[in-house]
Amino acid sequence: MTEAEIRRLLDEVASGRLSTARAVARLRHLPYEDLGFARLDTHRELRRGVPEVVFGAGKTADQLVKIAQRANASALNLMITRLDSAKAIAIRRKIRKLDYRPDARIGLLLRKRPEPLGQGAIVVVSAGTSDLPVAEEAAVSAEFFGNRVQRLYDVGVAGLHRLISQLELLEEANVIIVVAGMEGALPSVVAGLVNSPVIGVPTSIGYGAALGGIAPLLSMLNSCAGGLTVVNIDNGFGAALAATLINRVHTKSKPQVLEQRRSRT
């Protein structure tokens, strides 16, 4: 949207020819910025309540630099997912403010601190250390979307006592993201222990019969723990966005949590 169009819209509101509500509705569906190879959605946050996110895999470093420069010029927060270290280094030569998180394979360009919008904490749980890249993608994404995030890693079913010892943390969570490879059993276990929404993320970690994440995906989809929601293989970002939307409307009853704790003691 050009400056002239914005001025025209504001003049209509000021003169009373256009209501504020209708002006906001029009802004919500404004044109994108056409970069030739990409169309940058500069009003995603206004329309969906989350900043712009760019999938880094398959894009060149030069393309990502141009996207980041345009986002920066528009004063937008930007997250680049699936960003490998070589591209991150190339981008930082041009944009020094890029914050690269190697464990999550995410690059962040923050023009403003993410506004806290979540009602409570999102807890990100990983079955094993090998699942950390996906778990960190979920955790960093959830923080970028304005949530308070707590991490609980390496608590898989091979040693279930590690999970049970952290039951208090799980019970206090508003939403739980559980990341697991191999047979993918951990989300079912967690979903059977708490009354919070649980989102399962199958990972491609595992031996041959895991089929690159198909086995844990099918295990989670066939869970006997009712209400378990499942996203695609290795999709930590997708789980974080789903958890964010839930966390903005769902407030867990703290008295209920405290009563559960008292009943155990």
Buried (B, 14 or more C-beta within 10 A) or exposed (E): BEEEEEEEBEEBBEEEEBEEEEBEEBBEEBEEBEEEEBEBBBBBBEEEEBBBBBEBEEBEBEBBBBBBBBBBEBEBBBBBBBBEEEBBEBBBEBBEEBEBBEEBBBBBBBBEEBEEEBBBBBBBBBBBEBBBBBBBBBBBBBBBBBBBBBBBBBBBBEEEEBBEEBBEBBBBBBBBBBBBBBBBBBBBBBBBBBEBBBBBBBBBBBEEEBBBBBBBBBBBEEBEBEEBBBBEBBBBBBBBBBBBBBBBEBEBEEEEBEEBEEEEE
